[in-house]
Amino acid sequence: MGESGPVHNVIVFGESGVGKSSIVNLVIGSQIAKTSPDADACTTRTQPYDVIINEKKYKLWDTSGLDGGSFGLFRAAIAERNLKTFVRKLLKKNEPSLLIYCVRASRATRALVRHYQSVRSVTRESPVPVVIVATGLENSRGDMENWWHRNATELASHGMEFVDHACITSIDDDPRDPMLARTRRKSSQDAVRDLIFRNCIPREQCENTPQFPAERQDDLSGWTLVVWMYLVSTLLSGQR
């Protein structure tokens, strides 16, 4: 089954509640990653999950929601900083193979830009590809792929570039669901697994990647602001 080969690291990132953990479950084929139906941050730290696709080994990294869910700005800032630190760490070891930007199909494009730019600020000098997966399309009219046809130009106009994409539903499999829902789920599983298999780059392609500093100055400034906000909120809470 190819278990002696190299492991390809796939990082799944995006806001809370967009279906990152559901994508992990979809690819693996079992409910191994904790999920939530709302915008709460189920995943509070980076979690790895192993899977084999077409006899190749992959490690899917499920990351914290970049907006912090219902936990506020402080949690969101921590999640963003931790993600960038984690990506930078893998880049130094030439280990990342693919970044998957998970988005909810119904959400406004401009809300996606900041998180994309934040991660790309770390990976822009790297050959590691970034793909987009749009979730929540189980009830869409027509082909789920139509979402990409409607939004690709606008995404590009905001500077968001992706080497590939998938438009899917990641809802849990239920034998009671109508045939259309179950068919869409199966096609979604195939689409994401194929997306990963097609776009993961071999480790040797990262070997000439420029070395990244441990911390960029903009990250340090942002972290200082987060700490300041936390201290102020704590002081104000104590005065109530």
C-alpha positions in Angstrom: 0.0 0.0 0.0 3.0 2.4 -0.4 3.6 2.7 3.3 7.3 2.8 2.9 7.2 6.0 0.8 7.5 9.7 2.0 4.8 11.4 3.9 3.2 14.5 2.1 2.0 17.2 4.5 -1.3 18.8 3.6 -2.4 21.8 5.6 -6.1 22.6 5.8 -6.8 26.2 6.9 -9.7 28.7 6.9 -12.3 30.3 9.2 -14.2 28.5 11.9 -17.2 26.5 10.8 -16.3 26.3 7.1 -15.8 22.5 7.2 -12.0 22.0 7.7 -12.5 19.0 10.0 -15.3 17.7 7.8 -13.0 17.7 4.8 -10.5 15.7 6.8 -13.3 13.2 7.6 -14.4 13.1 4.0 -10.9 12.3 2.7 -10.3 9.7 5.4 -13.7 8.2 5.1 -14.6 8.1 8.8 -15.6 10.6 11.5 -12.2 10.9 13.1 -11.9 14.7 13.4 -14.3 16.5 15.7 -16.8 18.7 13.9 -19.4 21.3 14.7 -22.5 22.5 12.8 -22.0 26.1 13.8 -19.2 28.7 13.7 -17.6 27.6 17.0 -14.0 26.6 16.8 -14.0 22.8 17.3 -10.3 22.5 16.5 -8.3 24.6 18.9 -4.9 23.4 17.9 -3.2 21.8 14.9 -4.2 18.1 14.6 -2.6 15.6 12.2 -4.4 12.7 10.5 -2.9 10.0 8.4 -4.4 8.8 5.1 -3.3 6.9 2.1 -4.4 8.0 -1.4 -3.5 6.0 -4.5 -0.8 4.2 -2.5 0.8 7.4 -1.3 1.0 8.5 2.3 -0.4 11.9 3.4 -0.7 13.7 6.7 -3.7 16.1 6.8 -3.2 18.9 9.3 -6.5 20.3 10.6 -5.9 23.8 11.9 -7.7 26.2 14.2 -10.3 28.6 12.7 -8.7 31.8 11.7 -11.6 33.9 13.0 -11.7 32.3 16.4 -15.3 31.3 16.1 -17.3 32.6 19.2 -14.1 33.0 21.2 -13.3 36.5 19.9 -10.4 38.5 18.5 -7.7 37.2 20.9 -8.3 33.6 20.0 -8.4 34.5 16.3 -5.1 36.3 16.5 -3.5 33.4 18.3 -4.8 31.0 15.7 -3.4 33.1 12.8 0.0 33.4 14.5 0.2 29.7 15.3 -0.7 28.8 11.7 1.9 31.0 10.2 4.5 29.7 12.7 3.6 26.1 11.9 3.8 26.7 8.1 7.1 28.5 8.5 8.4 25.6 10.6 7.5 23.1 7.8 9.0 25.3 5.2 12.3 25.4 7.0 12.4 21.6 6.8 11.2 21.5 3.2 8.2 19.5 4.4 4.9 21.1 3.2 3.4 19.6 0.1 0.1 21.4 -0.2 -2.1 24.1 1.3 -5.9 23.8 1.2 -7.9 27.0 1.7 -11.3 25.9 2.9 -14.1 28.4 2.4 -17.9 28.3 2.9 -19.4 28.8 -0.6 -22.0 31.3 0.7 -19.6 33.7 2.3 -18.6 37.0 0.8 -15.3 37.0 -1.2 -13.8 40.0 0.6 -14.0 38.2 3.9 -11.6 35.6 2.5 -8.9 38.0 1.4 -7.2 38.7 4.7 -6.7 35.1 5.8 -5.4 34.2 2.3 -2.9 37.1 2.3 -1.8 36.3 5.8 -0.8 32.7 4.9 0.6 33.8 1.5 2.9 36.3 3.3 4.7 33.2 4.6 4.6 31.0 1.5 4.9 33.5 -1.4 8.6 32.6 -2.0 7.9 28.9 -1.8 6.8 26.5 -4.6 4.2 25.0 -2.3 0.8 25.2 -4.1 -2.4 26.6 -2.7 -5.7 25.2 -3.7 -9.3 26.2 -2.7 -12.1 23.9 -1.6 -15.6 25.5 -1.4 -17.9 23.6 1.0 -21.7 23.8 1.7 -22.9 23.1 -1.8 -25.1 20.1 -1.0 -28.3 22.1 -1.8 -26.9 24.1 -4.7 -28.9 24.0 -8.0 -27.2 22.4 -10.9 -23.6 21.2 -10.8 -21.6 22.1 -7.7 -18.7 23.1 -10.0 -20.8 26.2 -11.0 -19.7 27.9 -7.8 -16.2 28.1 -9.2 -17.4 29.4 -12.6 -19.3 32.2 -10.8 -16.5 33.2 -8.4 -13.1 32.5 -10.0 -12.8 35.9 -11.7 -13.7 37.8 -8.5 -11.3 35.7 -6.4 -8.5 36.5 -8.9 -9.4 40.2 -8.8 -8.7 40.3 -5.1 -5.3 38.8 -5.7 -6.2 35.2 -4.6 -4.5 32.8 -6.8 -5.1 29.0 -6.7 -3.5 26.3 -8.8 -6.6 24.1 -8.5 -10.0 23.9 -6.8 -12.9 21.6 -5.7 -16.5 22.5 -5.1 -18.1 20.0 -2.6 -20.4 19.0 0.1 -18.8 17.6 3.3 -21.9 16.6 5.2 -21.9 13.3 7.1 -23.0 10.3 5.2 -26.5 9.2 6.2 -28.3 6.2 4.6 -31.6 8.1 5.1 -30.4 11.0 2.8 -31.8 11.2 -0.7 -29.8 9.7 -3.5 -28.7 13.1 -4.9 -27.2 14.0 -1.5 -25.3 10.7 -1.2 -24.1 10.9 -4.8 -22.8 14.4 -4.2 -21.0 13.4 -1.1 -19.3 10.5 -2.9 -18.3 12.7 -5.8 -17.0 15.3 -3.3 -14.8 12.7 -1.6 -13.3 11.7 -4.9 -12.8 15.3 -5.9 -10.9 16.2 -2.8 -8.8 13.1 -2.8 -7.9 13.7 -6.5 -7.2 17.3 -5.7 -4.6 16.3 -3.1 -3.1 13.6 -5.3 -2.8 15.9 -8.3 -1.3 18.9 -6.5 1.0 17.7 -3.7 4.6 18.5 -4.7 7.5 16.2 -3.9 9.8 17.2 -1.1 12.8 17.8 -3.4 11.0 20.6 -5.1 11.1 22.6 -1.8 14.8 22.0 -1.2 15.8 25.3 -2.9 13.2 27.3 -1.1 14.7 30.5 0.5 15.2 30.2 4.3 12.7 32.1 6.3 13.4 34.0 9.5 12.0 32.6 12.7 9.6 35.6 12.9 8.8 38.4 10.5 8.6 41.9 11.8 4.9 42.2 10.8 4.1 39.1 12.8 5.9 40.5 15.9 4.0 43.8 15.6 0.7 42.0 15.3 1.4 39.8 18.2 2.3 42.9 20.4 -1.0 44.4 19.5 -2.8 41.2 20.5 -1.1 41.1 23.8 -2.0 44.7 24.4 -5.6 44.1 23.5 -5.7 41.2 25.9 -4.2 43.2 28.8 -6.7 46.0 28.2 -9.7 43.7 28.1 -8.5 41.9 31.3 -8.1 45.2 33.1 -11.6 46.4 32.0 -13.1 43.1 33.1 -11.5 43.5 36.5 -13.1 46.9 37.0 -16.7 45.7 36.5 
